[in-house]
């Protein structure tokens, strides 16, 4: 179909046909993401897998590049999903299982799972080529048959249209949106609830930008095309140019060593059941290959369920951000399983071939109905995955151990955050600095003032004075010494027995001393009818020179109220994560307390809940109004969501740059 006909088909298309085309766009981005991940999983790692040092360094770079491109495809997916939701439709999360039968995409857009090879790399270059490129298709990726899709005439039933490149397809989609706006008006065209879309408040993807009008939708299409499909030849940073750079490096290494094979012989289009149509498929028959692929696929399927649920829950409900975090954690847990599968034998029917993750899709990946039923589903399913991973061990492959550890942590996080019997799923009120209720089993000692009662429960020491109850949580203390120097009569250093005496100082002055404690180890509750500590008017995170983050605000840490003050580890060495324990001194951690300033525009609201969630083996995900300051108080950034480095290795401190993945940071 030529460009004129293509434009005519979508320019006058009703909303249903445009949504159908967006579903195909989502499938394209989704399929590309899976094929790139599969190739990256198959790449060899290190000299232990038969590579020279130079070859190992190159394949490590290629893996990171291909994974980065796959993440870009995830970003494109988020953009397409947001546009779909903006039009009032439900985004599509499913896709057809590999390999695709003819007709699902245009004849010359072939998509299948295959391990890294020069032909596969050429296939990627062909898929990402600009319209004016004459790059050929990779060998072995010729279409099964040539055909023409769709119809030039107007039809009510949605049909696929033909296009030569994905960039051309997005141009047609843009025409369709322009036509819809021209007919019904912009407000009627973009009638979906913006709160259902994914934004930077939930996920760190450039494509996760709210779509509210034609301009923002077309900008999303342009970003997709420029980043990968349809970008101009030679554009720096495009997927096309990045794959071409890998090809050039591969050719140089192959010229130096004709025996160089960078990838494991993983299957092309692996399947877990005997295929009724065996052509072009590899049936996996061997254990533990079956168990590995089964677990990887189940994790992938649940990831889609979680993302679909995120689009059913409006912001700012805490479930929305949480399920996205769980989905990202699942991808981290699935990755080592995909790598493991590419290194295990497929079975007796394919003796010279390894297995591979098949990315088998659920029959329906639609969102579950929001509420406790969905929460219970996610808790149970994550528990099942964690149990299956644990049952596969012990195994010498560290990839399996890593996946099992991550799945166990995800299952526990879901239980803590989604189980109504553990914590209510509704938004939490502003945290209070109150001590826990005193119980009869708590240890009690009489203080020196005669009427001070000390209780110790769960590592928290509470001392009840006449007008104020002081609470000390030792595990949060960083020995800033504001207490023992500002109130030496109240906090007695280096003594045996009772050491906190709240009646030994004026109550107002003592409250000020508690406010100065940066770690939140010291909190209080008034007993004289005066107000307890209130949330600060501005949420702040101070970056300490060679040290931790000093955070102030209405803190909600991993979904649990954590008072108004905390010092959080950023060196990666604390044994009391997420809190600082002074390990930055022991490891000679170096990090500037005076990072450069970025966006510092004043926020319209400067307080409110500050939600801080620990990403598994990753950064601190921060959501809420926040001002980041240097150690001297200079404003570094004002923002409403960010990811703060806590592995100690980021080159863009205090912000995360992904170094945690490269250095193998473990958060537990």
C-alpha positions as CSV (number, residue, x, y, z in Angstrom):
1,X,0.0,0.0,0.0
2,X,1.5,3.4,-1.0
3,X,1.8,6.3,1.4
4,X,-1.2,8.1,-0.1
5,X,-3.6,5.2,0.5
6,X,-2.1,4.6,3.9
7,X,-2.8,8.2,5.0
8,X,-6.3,8.1,3.6
9,X,-7.1,4.9,5.6
10,X,-6.2,6.3,9.0
11,X,-6.8,10.0,8.4
12,X,-10.6,9.4,8.3
13,X,-10.6,6.5,10.6
14,X,-13.0,6.4,13.6
15,X,-11.7,6.1,17.1
16,X,-12.1,2.3,17.1
17,X,-9.8,1.9,14.1
18,X,-7.2,4.2,15.6
19,X,-7.2,2.3,18.9
20,X,-6.8,-1.0,16.9
21,X,-3.8,0.5,15.2
22,X,-2.4,1.5,18.6
23,X,-2.8,-2.1,19.7
24,X,-0.7,-3.1,16.8
25,X,1.9,-0.5,17.7
26,X,2.0,-1.8,21.2
27,X,2.5,-5.4,19.9
28,X,5.4,-4.2,17.7
29,X,7.2,-2.5,20.5
30,X,6.5,-5.4,22.8
31,X,7.8,-8.0,20.3
32,X,10.9,-6.0,19.6
33,X,11.6,-5.7,23.3
34,X,11.4,-9.5,23.7
35,X,13.6,-10.3,20.7
36,X,16.3,-7.9,21.9
37,X,16.2,-9.3,25.4
38,X,16.5,-12.8,24.0
39,X,19.6,-12.0,22.0
40,X,21.1,-10.2,25.0
41,X,20.5,-13.3,27.2
42,X,22.4,-15.5,24.7
43,X,25.6,-13.5,24.7
44,X,28.6,-15.2,26.4
45,X,30.0,-13.7,29.6
46,X,33.7,-13.4,30.4
47,X,36.7,-15.5,29.6
48,X,35.3,-18.5,31.5
49,X,32.9,-18.9,28.5
50,X,35.7,-19.1,25.9
51,X,36.2,-15.5,25.1
52,X,39.4,-13.5,25.1
53,X,39.6,-10.5,27.4
54,X,39.0,-8.1,24.4
55,X,36.1,-10.3,23.2
56,X,34.6,-10.5,26.7
57,X,34.8,-6.7,27.1
58,X,33.1,-6.3,23.7
59,X,30.2,-8.7,24.4
60,X,29.7,-7.1,27.8
61,X,29.3,-3.7,26.1
62,X,26.9,-5.3,23.5
63,X,24.8,-6.8,26.2
64,X,24.4,-3.4,27.9
65,X,23.6,-1.7,24.6
66,X,21.0,-4.3,23.6
67,X,19.4,-4.3,27.0
68,X,19.4,-0.5,26.9
69,X,17.6,-0.6,23.5
70,X,15.1,-3.1,25.0
71,X,14.4,-0.6,27.8
72,X,13.8,2.0,25.2
73,X,11.2,-0.3,23.6
74,X,9.6,-0.5,27.1
75,X,9.6,3.3,27.1
76,X,7.9,3.3,23.7
77,X,5.4,0.9,25.0
78,X,4.5,3.2,27.9
79,X,4.1,6.1,25.4
80,X,1.7,4.0,23.2
81,X,-0.2,2.8,26.3
82,X,-0.6,6.4,27.5
83,X,-1.9,7.5,24.1
84,X,-4.4,4.6,24.1
85,X,-5.6,5.5,27.6
86,X,-5.8,9.2,26.6
87,X,-8.3,8.2,23.9
88,X,-10.5,6.5,26.5
89,X,-9.5,2.9,25.6
90,X,-7.8,0.2,27.7
91,X,-4.1,-0.4,26.6
92,X,-3.1,-3.7,25.1
93,X,-0.6,-5.8,27.1
94,X,-0.8,-9.1,25.2
95,X,0.8,-10.1,22.0
96,X,0.8,-13.2,19.8
97,X,3.2,-15.9,20.8
98,X,6.4,-16.4,18.8
99,X,6.8,-17.0,16.0
100,X,4.1,-14.8,14.5
101,X,1.9,-16.2,11.8
102,X,1.7,-14.3,8.5
103,X,-0.8,-11.4,8.6
104,X,-0.2,-10.2,12.2
105,X,2.3,-7.7,10.8
106,X,3.2,-6.6,7.3
107,X,4.9,-9.3,5.3
108,X,8.4,-7.8,5.5
109,X,8.3,-7.2,9.2
110,X,9.4,-10.6,10.5
111,X,9.7,-11.1,14.3
112,X,11.0,-14.2,16.0
113,X,13.2,-15.2,18.9
114,X,16.8,-16.0,17.9
115,X,20.2,-15.9,19.7
116,X,22.8,-13.3,18.9
117,X,24.6,-13.8,15.6
118,X,25.6,-11.6,12.7
119,X,22.4,-12.5,10.9
120,X,20.3,-11.6,13.9
121,X,22.2,-8.3,14.3
122,X,21.6,-7.5,10.6
123,X,17.9,-8.3,11.2
124,X,17.8,-5.8,14.0
125,X,19.4,-3.2,11.8
126,X,16.8,-3.9,9.1
127,X,13.9,-3.5,11.5
128,X,15.3,-0.2,12.9
129,X,16.4,1.2,9.5
130,X,15.3,4.7,8.4
131,X,13.0,4.9,5.4
132,X,15.8,5.9,3.0
133,X,18.1,3.1,4.1
134,X,19.0,0.3,1.7
135,X,20.1,-2.1,4.5
136,X,19.2,-5.7,3.6
137,X,17.3,-8.1,5.9
138,X,19.3,-10.6,7.8
139,X,19.7,-14.1,6.4
140,X,17.1,-16.5,7.7
141,X,14.5,-13.7,8.2
142,X,12.9,-13.7,4.8
143,X,9.1,-13.6,5.1
144,X,7.3,-17.0,4.9
145,X,5.2,-15.6,2.1
146,X,4.5,-12.1,0.6
147,X,1.0,-10.7,1.0
148,X,-0.8,-7.4,1.2
149,X,-2.8,-6.5,4.3
150,X,-5.9,-4.4,4.7
151,X,-8.2,-2.6,2.4
152,X,-8.1,0.9,0.8
153,X,-11.8,1.4,1.2
154,X,-13.5,2.6,4.4
155,X,-14.5,-0.2,6.7
156,X,-16.1,-0.4,10.2
157,X,-14.2,-3.5,11.1
158,X,-10.6,-2.7,12.0
159,X,-8.0,-4.1,9.7
160,X,-4.2,-4.0,9.6
161,X,-2.6,-1.7,7.1
162,X,0.7,-2.2,5.2
163,X,3.8,-0.1,5.9
164,X,7.4,-0.5,4.9
165,X,9.0,0.7,8.1
166,X,7.7,1.2,11.7
167,X,8.4,4.9,11.3
168,X,6.0,5.1,8.4
169,X,3.4,3.3,10.6
170,X,3.7,6.0,13.3
171,X,3.4,8.7,10.7
172,X,0.0,7.1,9.7
173,X,-1.0,7.0,13.3
174,X,-0.3,10.7,13.6
175,X,-2.5,11.3,10.6
176,X,-5.2,9.4,12.3
177,X,-5.1,11.4,15.5
178,X,-5.1,14.7,13.5
179,X,-8.2,13.6,11.6
180,X,-10.0,12.5,14.9
181,X,-9.3,15.9,16.5
182,X,-10.4,17.7,13.4
183,X,-13.8,15.9,13.5
184,X,-14.6,15.7,17.2
185,X,-12.4,18.4,18.8
186,X,-9.4,17.9,21.0
187,X,-11.2,17.6,24.3
188,X,-13.5,14.9,23.0
189,X,-10.7,13.1,21.3
190,X,-8.6,12.9,24.4
191,X,-11.4,12.0,26.8
192,X,-9.6,9.4,28.9
193,X,-8.8,9.9,32.6
194,X,-5.2,11.2,32.8
195,X,-4.8,9.7,36.3
196,X,-4.8,6.2,34.7
197,X,-1.7,6.9,32.7
198,X,1.8,6.1,33.8
199,X,4.1,9.1,34.5
200,X,7.5,9.8,36.1
201,X,5.8,9.5,39.4
202,X,5.5,5.7,38.9
203,X,8.3,4.7,36.5
204,X,11.6,6.1,35.3
205,X,11.0,5.9,31.5
206,X,11.2,8.9,29.1
207,X,8.0,7.6,27.3
208,X,6.0,7.8,30.5
209,X,4.7,11.3,29.9
210,X,1.1,12.3,30.4
211,X,-0.8,12.6,27.1
212,X,-3.6,15.2,27.3
213,X,-3.8,16.7,23.8
214,X,-2.7,16.2,20.1
215,X,0.6,18.0,20.6
216,X,1.7,15.7,23.4
217,X,0.6,12.6,21.5
218,X,2.4,13.6,18.3
219,X,5.5,14.5,20.4
220,X,5.5,10.9,21.8
221,X,5.3,9.5,18.3
222,X,8.2,11.7,17.2
223,X,10.3,10.6,20.1
224,X,9.8,6.9,19.3
225,X,10.7,7.4,15.6
226,X,13.8,9.6,16.4
227,X,15.1,7.2,19.0
228,X,14.8,4.1,16.9
229,X,12.5,3.3,14.1
230,X,12.7,5.6,11.1
231,X,15.4,7.9,12.5
232,X,17.6,9.6,9.9
233,X,20.7,7.7,8.7
234,X,23.7,8.6,10.9
235,X,21.6,10.1,13.8
236,X,23.7,9.7,16.9
237,X,22.2,7.5,19.6
238,X,19.4,5.9,17.5
239,X,18.8,2.2,17.7
240,X,19.9,1.9,14.1
241,X,23.2,3.6,14.7
242,X,23.9,1.7,17.9
243,X,23.3,-1.7,16.2
244,X,25.5,-0.6,13.3
245,X,28.3,0.2,15.7
246,X,28.0,-3.3,17.2
247,X,28.2,-4.8,13.8
248,X,31.4,-2.9,13.0
249,X,33.0,-4.0,16.2
250,X,31.9,-7.6,15.7
251,X,33.4,-7.6,12.2
252,X,36.7,-6.4,13.5
253,X,36.9,-9.0,16.2
254,X,35.8,-11.7,13.8
255,X,38.6,-10.6,11.4
256,X,41.1,-11.0,14.2
257,X,39.7,-14.3,15.3
258,X,37.7,-16.2,12.7
259,X,36.6,-18.7,15.4
260,X,34.9,-15.9,17.5
261,X,31.4,-16.9,18.5
262,X,29.9,-14.3,20.9
263,X,26.6,-16.1,21.5
264,X,25.5,-19.4,23.0
265,X,23.5,-21.6,20.6
266,X,20.2,-20.9,22.1
267,X,17.0,-22.1,20.3
268,X,15.2,-20.2,17.6
269,X,11.6,-19.9,18.7
270,X,11.7,-22.3,21.7
271,X,8.4,-23.7,22.9
272,X,7.5,-25.7,26.1
273,X,4.9,-28.0,24.6
274,X,5.1,-30.3,21.6
275,X,4.2,-27.9,18.8
276,X,1.3,-28.9,16.5
277,X,3.2,-27.0,13.8
278,X,6.9,-27.9,14.4
279,X,8.4,-25.9,11.6
280,X,10.6,-23.1,12.8
281,X,10.2,-24.1,16.5
282,X,12.4,-25.9,19.0
283,X,10.6,-28.1,21.6
284,X,12.4,-27.9,25.0
285,X,12.4,-31.4,26.5
286,X,15.2,-31.4,29.1
287,X,15.1,-30.7,32.8
288,X,16.1,-28.3,34.3
289,X,15.6,-26.3,31.1
290,X,11.8,-26.8,31.3
291,X,11.7,-25.6,34.9
292,X,13.8,-22.6,34.2
293,X,11.8,-21.4,31.1
294,X,8.6,-22.2,32.9
295,X,9.5,-20.0,35.8
296,X,10.9,-17.2,33.6
297,X,7.7,-17.2,31.5
298,X,5.5,-17.1,34.6
299,X,7.4,-14.2,36.0
300,X,7.1,-12.4,32.6
301,X,3.3,-13.1,32.6
302,X,2.8,-11.7,36.1
303,X,4.8,-8.6,35.1
304,X,2.3,-7.9,32.4
305,X,-0.6,-8.5,34.8
306,X,1.0,-5.9,37.2
307,X,1.5,-3.3,34.5
308,X,-2.1,-3.8,33.2
309,X,-3.3,-3.3,36.8
310,X,-1.3,-0.1,37.0
311,X,-3.4,1.3,34.2
312,X,-6.6,0.4,36.0
313,X,-5.7,2.3,39.2
314,X,-5.8,6.1,39.2
315,X,-2.9,8.1,40.6
316,X,-2.1,8.9,43.4
317,X,-3.3,5.6,44.9
318,X,-0.3,3.8,46.4
319,X,-1.1,0.5,44.6
320,X,-0.3,2.2,41.2
321,X,3.4,2.9,42.0
322,X,3.8,-0.3,44.0
323,X,2.7,-2.7,41.2
324,X,5.0,-0.9,38.8
325,X,7.9,-1.4,41.2
326,X,6.9,-5.1,41.5
327,X,6.8,-5.4,37.7
328,X,10.3,-3.9,37.4
329,X,11.6,-6.2,40.1
330,X,10.1,-9.2,38.3
331,X,12.0,-8.2,35.1
332,X,15.2,-8.1,37.2
333,X,14.4,-11.6,38.5
334,X,13.5,-13.0,35.1
335,X,16.7,-11.7,33.4
336,X,19.1,-14.2,35.1
337,X,16.6,-17.0,34.3
338,X,16.6,-16.0,30.6
339,X,20.4,-16.1,30.7
340,X,20.4,-19.5,32.4
341,X,18.0,-20.9,29.8
342,X,20.3,-19.9,26.9
343,X,23.1,-22.0,28.6
344,X,21.1,-25.2,29.2
345,X,20.5,-28.0,26.7
346,X,17.2,-28.1,24.8
347,X,16.9,-31.8,25.0
348,X,17.4,-35.1,23.0
349,X,15.5,-33.8,20.0
350,X,18.0,-30.9,19.5
351,X,21.4,-32.1,20.7
352,X,23.3,-29.2,19.3
353,X,21.0,-26.5,20.5
354,X,20.4,-24.9,23.9
355,X,17.0,-23.8,25.4
356,X,15.8,-20.2,25.7
357,X,13.1,-18.2,27.3
358,X,10.0,-18.4,25.1
359,X,8.2,-15.3,26.5
360,X,4.9,-17.3,26.3
361,X,2.1,-14.9,26.8
362,X,-1.1,-15.5,28.8
363,X,-4.3,-16.0,26.9
364,X,-5.6,-12.7,28.4
365,X,-3.3,-10.2,30.1
366,X,-6.0,-7.7,30.8
367,X,-6.1,-5.8,34.1
368,X,-7.7,-7.4,37.1
369,X,-10.4,-5.4,38.8
370,X,-8.9,-3.0,41.3
371,X,-9.2,-4.0,45.0
372,X,-8.4,-6.7,47.5
373,X,-9.1,-9.5,45.0
374,X,-6.3,-8.3,42.7
375,X,-4.0,-7.7,45.7
376,X,-4.6,-11.3,46.9
377,X,-4.0,-12.6,43.3
378,X,-0.6,-10.8,43.2
379,X,0.4,-12.0,46.7
380,X,-0.4,-15.6,45.9
381,X,1.3,-15.6,42.5
382,X,4.5,-14.0,43.7
383,X,4.5,-16.5,46.6
384,X,4.1,-19.4,44.0
385,X,7.0,-18.0,41.9
386,X,9.3,-17.7,45.0
387,X,8.5,-21.2,46.1
388,X,9.2,-22.6,42.6
389,X,12.5,-20.8,42.5
390,X,13.5,-22.1,45.9
391,X,12.5,-25.7,45.0
392,X,14.9,-25.6,42.0
393,X,18.0,-25.2,44.2
394,X,20.6,-25.8,45.4
395,X,22.4,-25.2,42.1
396,X,25.9,-23.9,41.4
397,X,24.6,-21.4,38.8
398,X,24.6,-18.0,40.6
399,X,21.9,-16.8,38.2
400,X,19.4,-19.2,39.8
401,X,20.4,-18.0,43.3
402,X,19.9,-14.4,42.3
403,X,16.5,-15.0,40.8
404,X,15.3,-16.9,43.8
405,X,16.6,-14.2,46.2
406,X,14.8,-11.5,44.2
407,X,11.6,-13.4,43.9
408,X,11.5,-14.1,47.6
409,X,12.1,-10.4,48.4
410,X,9.3,-9.4,45.9
411,X,6.9,-11.9,47.5
412,X,7.6,-10.5,50.9
413,X,7.2,-6.9,49.7
414,X,3.9,-7.7,48.2
415,X,2.7,-9.4,51.3
416,X,3.8,-6.4,53.5
417,X,2.3,-3.8,51.2
418,X,-0.8,-5.5,49.7
419,X,-2.2,-7.8,52.3
420,X,-5.0,-6.0,54.1
421,X,-4.2,-8.0,57.3
422,X,-0.7,-6.5,57.4
423,X,-1.3,-3.0,56.2
424,X,-4.4,-1.2,54.8
425,X,-4.0,-0.6,51.1
426,X,-5.7,2.8,51.2
427,X,-3.5,6.0,51.4
428,X,-1.8,6.3,54.7
429,X,-2.3,9.4,57.0
430,X,0.5,11.7,57.9
431,X,2.9,9.7,60.1
432,X,3.0,10.4,63.8
433,X,6.1,10.3,66.0
434,X,4.2,8.4,68.7
435,X,5.8,5.5,70.5
436,X,4.2,2.1,70.2
437,X,1.7,1.1,72.9
438,X,3.3,0.0,76.1
439,X,2.6,-3.7,76.9
440,X,2.8,-5.5,80.2
441,X,5.6,-7.7,79.0
442,X,7.9,-4.8,78.4
443,X,10.9,-4.4,80.7
444,X,10.5,-1.5,83.1
445,X,13.1,0.4,85.2
446,X,12.7,3.3,87.4
447,X,14.6,6.5,86.3
448,X,16.7,8.7,88.6
449,X,14.0,11.4,88.7
450,X,11.7,9.0,90.6
451,X,8.7,9.2,88.3
452,X,10.2,8.3,84.9
453,X,9.3,4.9,83.6
454,X,11.4,3.2,80.9
455,X,10.0,0.5,78.6
456,X,11.9,-1.4,75.9
457,X,10.0,-3.1,73.1
458,X,11.2,-4.2,69.7
459,X,14.5,-2.4,70.2
460,X,12.8,0.9,70.9
461,X,13.3,2.5,74.3
462,X,10.5,4.7,75.6
463,X,10.9,6.9,78.7
464,X,7.8,8.4,80.1
465,X,8.4,11.7,81.9
466,X,6.0,14.1,83.5
467,X,5.2,16.2,80.4
468,X,6.8,14.3,77.6
469,X,7.6,10.7,76.5
470,X,10.9,10.3,74.7
471,X,11.4,7.5,72.3
472,X,14.8,6.2,71.2
473,X,15.3,3.8,68.3
474,X,19.0,2.6,68.5
475,X,19.1,1.1,65.0
476,X,18.5,4.5,63.4
477,X,21.0,6.4,65.5
478,X,24.1,7.8,63.6
479,X,25.7,9.4,66.7
480,X,25.3,12.9,65.5
481,X,25.5,13.8,69.2
482,X,22.9,16.6,69.1
483,X,21.3,14.9,72.1
484,X,24.3,14.4,74.4
485,X,25.7,17.9,73.6
486,X,22.5,19.9,73.5
487,X,20.8,18.2,76.4
488,X,23.5,16.6,78.5
489,X,21.3,16.4,81.6
490,X,18.6,14.5,79.7
491,X,20.9,12.2,77.6
492,X,23.7,10.8,79.8
493,X,26.6,9.5,77.8
494,X,28.6,6.4,78.8
495,X,26.5,5.4,81.9
496,X,25.2,2.1,83.2
497,X,21.5,1.8,83.6
498,X,18.9,4.5,82.8
499,X,20.4,7.2,80.6
500,X,17.4,9.2,79.3
501,X,15.7,11.6,81.8
502,X,13.1,13.8,80.0
503,X,12.2,15.6,83.3
504,X,15.7,17.0,83.6
505,X,15.1,19.8,81.1
506,X,12.5,22.3,80.0
507,X,10.0,20.5,77.8
508,X,10.0,23.1,74.9
509,X,13.8,23.1,74.7
510,X,13.8,19.3,74.8
511,X,11.4,19.1,71.9
512,X,13.7,21.4,69.9
513,X,16.6,19.0,70.7
514,X,14.6,16.1,69.4
515,X,13.8,18.0,66.2
516,X,17.5,18.5,65.6
517,X,18.2,14.7,65.6
518,X,18.8,14.1,61.9
519,X,18.2,10.3,62.0
520,X,14.8,10.3,63.7
521,X,16.3,8.0,66.4
522,X,14.8,10.4,68.9
523,X,11.1,11.2,68.8
524,X,8.6,12.2,71.4
525,X,5.0,12.4,72.4
526,X,3.6,15.3,74.5
527,X,1.7,14.4,77.6
528,X,0.8,17.9,78.6
529,X,-1.8,18.6,76.0
530,X,0.6,20.5,73.7
531,X,0.9,19.5,70.0
532,X,3.2,16.6,69.1
533,X,5.9,17.1,66.4
534,X,4.4,18.2,63.1
535,X,5.5,17.5,59.6
536,X,8.0,20.1,58.3
537,X,6.6,22.7,55.9
538,X,9.1,21.7,53.2
539,X,10.3,18.2,52.4
540,X,14.1,18.2,52.3
541,X,16.9,15.7,51.4
542,X,20.4,17.0,52.3
543,X,23.4,15.4,50.6
544,X,26.1,15.0,53.2
545,X,29.8,15.2,52.2
546,X,31.1,11.6,51.9
547,X,28.0,10.5,53.9
548,X,24.3,9.7,53.8
549,X,21.1,11.5,52.9
550,X,19.5,13.5,55.7
551,X,15.8,13.4,54.9
552,X,13.0,15.4,56.4
553,X,9.3,15.2,55.6
554,X,6.2,13.1,56.3
555,X,8.2,10.0,55.5
556,X,6.6,6.8,54.2
557,X,9.4,4.2,53.9
558,X,8.4,1.1,51.9
559,X,4.8,1.9,52.6
560,X,5.3,2.2,56.4
561,X,5.2,5.5,58.3
562,X,8.7,6.4,59.4
563,X,8.3,9.7,61.2
564,X,9.7,13.0,60.0
565,X,13.4,12.5,60.0
566,X,15.8,9.8,58.7
567,X,19.4,9.4,57.5
568,X,19.5,6.9,54.6
569,X,22.6,5.1,53.3
570,X,24.0,6.2,50.0
571,X,27.4,4.4,50.1
572,X,25.9,1.0,49.7
573,X,27.8,-0.6,52.6
574,X,25.4,-0.1,55.5
575,X,24.4,-3.3,57.3
576,X,21.3,-1.6,58.4
577,X,19.8,-0.6,55.1
578,X,18.1,1.6,54.3
579,X,19.4,3.5,57.3
580,X,23.0,4.7,57.6
581,X,25.1,2.9,60.2
582,X,28.3,4.8,59.7
583,X,29.9,2.3,57.2
584,X,30.8,5.2,54.9
585,X,33.6,5.9,57.3
586,X,34.9,2.4,57.3
587,X,35.0,2.1,53.5
588,X,36.4,5.6,53.0
589,X,33.3,6.5,50.8
590,X,33.9,9.6,48.7
591,X,31.0,11.6,47.4
592,X,30.6,15.3,47.1
593,X,28.2,17.1,49.4
594,X,28.0,19.9,46.8
595,X,26.6,18.3,43.5
596,X,25.7,20.7,40.7
597,X,22.3,22.2,40.6
598,X,19.7,21.0,38.1
599,X,16.1,22.0,37.8
600,X,15.3,24.3,40.8
601,X,12.0,25.8,39.8
602,X,9.8,26.4,42.8
603,X,7.2,23.7,43.4
604,X,3.6,24.8,43.9
605,X,3.4,22.5,46.9
606,X,6.4,21.8,49.1
607,X,5.1,19.4,51.7
608,X,3.0,16.3,51.9
609,X,3.7,12.6,52.0
610,X,7.2,11.7,50.9
611,X,7.2,8.1,49.8
612,X,10.6,6.4,49.6
613,X,10.7,2.8,48.3
614,X,13.8,0.6,48.1
615,X,14.2,-0.9,44.7
616,X,15.6,-4.5,44.8
617,X,19.3,-4.3,44.2
618,X,18.7,-0.8,43.0
619,X,18.1,2.9,44.0
620,X,15.8,4.6,46.3
621,X,12.6,5.5,44.4
622,X,11.3,8.8,45.8
623,X,7.8,10.1,45.1
624,X,6.4,13.3,46.5
625,X,7.4,17.0,46.7
626,X,11.1,17.2,47.5
627,X,13.9,19.8,47.6
628,X,17.4,18.3,47.4
629,X,20.0,20.4,49.0
630,X,23.8,20.4,49.3
631,X,25.5,20.0,52.6
632,X,25.7,23.8,52.8
633,X,22.0,24.3,52.1
634,X,22.2,25.2,48.4
635,X,19.3,23.9,46.4
636,X,20.4,21.1,44.1
637,X,16.9,20.2,42.6
638,X,13.2,20.6,43.2
639,X,11.2,17.7,41.9
640,X,8.2,15.4,42.5
641,X,9.8,12.0,41.7
642,X,13.4,10.7,41.3
643,X,15.7,7.8,41.9
644,X,18.5,8.4,44.4
645,X,21.7,6.3,44.2
646,X,22.4,4.0,47.1
647,X,25.0,1.7,45.6
648,X,27.7,4.4,45.9
649,X,28.8,4.1,42.3
650,X,26.7,6.5,40.3
651,X,28.5,9.0,38.2
652,X,25.6,11.4,38.6
653,X,25.2,11.4,42.4
654,X,22.9,11.9,44.1
655,X,20.9,10.5,41.2
656,X,20.9,6.9,40.0
657,X,22.5,6.2,36.6
658,X,22.1,2.5,36.5
659,X,25.6,1.7,37.9
660,X,24.0,-0.7,40.5
661,X,23.3,-3.2,37.7
662,X,26.8,-3.1,36.3
663,X,28.6,-3.5,39.6
664,X,26.2,-6.2,40.9
665,X,25.0,-4.2,43.9
666,X,23.0,-6.2,46.4
667,X,20.5,-4.4,48.6
668,X,20.0,-7.3,51.0
